[in-house]
Amino acid sequence: MAEIELLKTNVPYHVQHVMGSDMVIEELPEAVDERKFYFVSESLFENILQTRYKNGIRCTQKEVDEINESLGGTDLTVKDFLFERPIFCDCCNRQINFYDVFQQATKKHGVDFLRWAILGDGKKVQIFPKNFEHQIECSKCHSMVVAVPYGHYSSRGYACA
């Protein structure tokens, strides 16, 4: 696998300060719409988590138990899932978290894709375009919540920026 340096011009401004001199290992062909996936070094992944998610919103234990069951009995904990900032559903006032993202992504991409993204080998980062209008379905009332600019989330092996 050839190492390629991610040029800072390809990275949104809000992510540039965490890139440092770390290398992106590989751009993945499994890009979802206009968001690109990259395998990244462990240090870059940890840097993104510490910079973007240090005050992140966590799932409840019940939600994590449901995620674990969906993924086939994994040992993930509430510490493994973060949502960048508080965002609330306008219809039911639920605080959106990774559980909502997981439920929506399961419908859209399937559990095998999520198992790969969360538990698969390597650390993966998905870069969102600047001002990307990420719509997340509320798991309580099923309304769409526009999560701009803070609709970023992370898990044990995957983060978005």
C-alpha positions in Angstrom: 0.0 0.0 0.0 1.7 3.2 -1.1 1.6 6.1 1.2 0.3 9.4 -0.1 0.3 12.7 1.6 -3.1 14.4 1.8 -2.6 17.8 0.4 -4.0 20.4 2.7 -5.8 22.0 -0.2 -8.1 18.9 -0.3 -9.0 19.2 3.3 -11.6 21.6 4.7 -10.1 24.6 6.5 -11.6 23.4 9.9 -9.6 20.2 9.6 -6.3 21.6 8.5 -5.0 22.4 12.0 -5.2 18.8 13.1 -3.4 17.2 10.1 0.1 18.2 11.1 2.8 16.1 9.3 0.8 12.8 9.6 0.3 10.8 6.5 -2.9 9.6 5.0 -2.2 6.0 4.1 -4.8 5.4 1.3 -7.8 7.0 -0.2 -10.6 4.4 -0.2 -12.6 3.7 -3.3 -15.8 3.2 -1.2 -16.5 6.9 -1.1 -20.1 7.7 -0.1 -21.6 10.5 -2.3 -19.2 13.5 -2.2 -17.6 12.5 1.2 -14.2 10.8 0.8 -12.8 8.0 3.0 -9.2 7.7 4.0 -7.2 5.2 5.9 -5.1 7.3 8.3 -2.4 6.8 10.9 -3.3 6.0 14.5 -1.7 9.3 15.6 -3.7 11.4 13.2 -6.9 9.6 14.2 -6.3 10.2 17.9 -5.4 13.9 17.1 -8.8 14.3 15.3 -10.6 12.8 18.2 -8.8 14.9 20.8 -9.2 18.1 18.8 -12.8 17.8 17.5 -14.5 15.5 20.1 -13.0 16.3 23.5 -16.4 17.5 24.7 -18.4 15.1 22.5 -21.9 13.9 23.1 -22.1 10.2 24.1 -24.8 7.5 23.4 -26.7 6.0 26.4 -25.8 2.5 27.5 -29.1 1.2 26.1 -28.2 2.7 22.7 -24.7 1.1 22.8 -26.2 -2.2 23.8 -28.5 -2.0 20.7 -25.5 -1.1 18.5 -23.5 -4.0 19.9 -26.4 -6.4 19.2 -26.8 -5.1 15.6 -23.0 -5.6 14.9 -23.1 -9.1 16.2 -22.3 -9.0 19.9 -19.4 -6.6 20.0 -17.9 -5.1 23.2 -18.2 -1.4 22.3 -18.8 1.0 25.2 -20.3 4.5 25.5 -16.7 5.8 25.2 -16.5 4.5 21.7 -19.1 6.8 20.2 -19.1 10.5 20.1 -21.1 13.3 18.4 -19.3 16.6 18.1 -21.7 19.1 19.6 -25.2 19.2 21.0 -27.9 19.2 18.3 -31.6 18.7 19.1 -34.5 17.5 17.0 -36.8 20.4 16.3 -39.9 18.1 16.4 -39.3 16.1 19.6 -36.3 17.8 21.2 -34.2 14.6 21.3 -30.5 15.2 21.5 -29.0 13.7 18.4 -26.0 11.3 18.9 -24.1 8.5 17.2 -27.1 6.2 17.7 -29.2 8.2 15.4 -26.4 8.2 12.8 -26.0 4.4 13.2 -29.8 3.7 12.8 -29.9 5.9 9.6 -26.6 4.4 8.2 -27.9 0.8 8.8 -30.9 1.5 6.6 -28.8 3.3 3.9 -25.6 1.2 3.8 -26.3 -2.0 5.7 -24.8 -3.5 8.8 -21.8 -5.1 7.0 -20.6 -1.6 5.9 -21.0 -0.3 9.5 -19.2 -3.3 10.9 -16.3 -2.6 8.5 -16.3 1.2 9.3 -16.5 0.8 13.1 -14.6 -2.5 13.7 -12.6 -3.2 10.5 -8.8 -3.0 10.3 -7.3 0.4 10.3 -8.5 3.9 11.3 -10.8 5.6 8.8 -11.6 9.2 8.4 -14.3 10.6 6.1 -13.9 14.2 5.1 -17.1 16.2 4.7 -17.1 19.1 2.2 -17.2 22.6 3.6 -20.8 23.6 4.5 -22.0 20.0 3.9 -25.7 19.8 4.9 -25.7 16.6 6.8 -29.2 15.5 7.5 -29.6 13.0 10.3 -32.8 11.1 10.9 -34.0 11.4 14.6 -34.4 7.9 15.9 -37.3 8.9 18.1 -39.7 10.7 15.8 -38.0 10.1 12.4 -37.8 13.8 11.5 -34.7 14.9 9.5 -32.4 17.1 11.5 -30.0 19.3 9.6 -26.7 19.1 11.4 -24.7 22.1 10.2 -22.0 22.9 11.0 -21.5 20.3 13.8 -22.9 17.0 12.4 -19.6 15.2 12.9 -19.3 11.9 14.8 -16.8 9.2 15.6 -16.5 5.6 16.7 -13.7 3.2 17.6 -12.4 2.9 14.1 -14.1 5.7 12.2 -14.4 9.5 12.4 -15.6 12.3 10.2 -14.2 15.8 9.9 
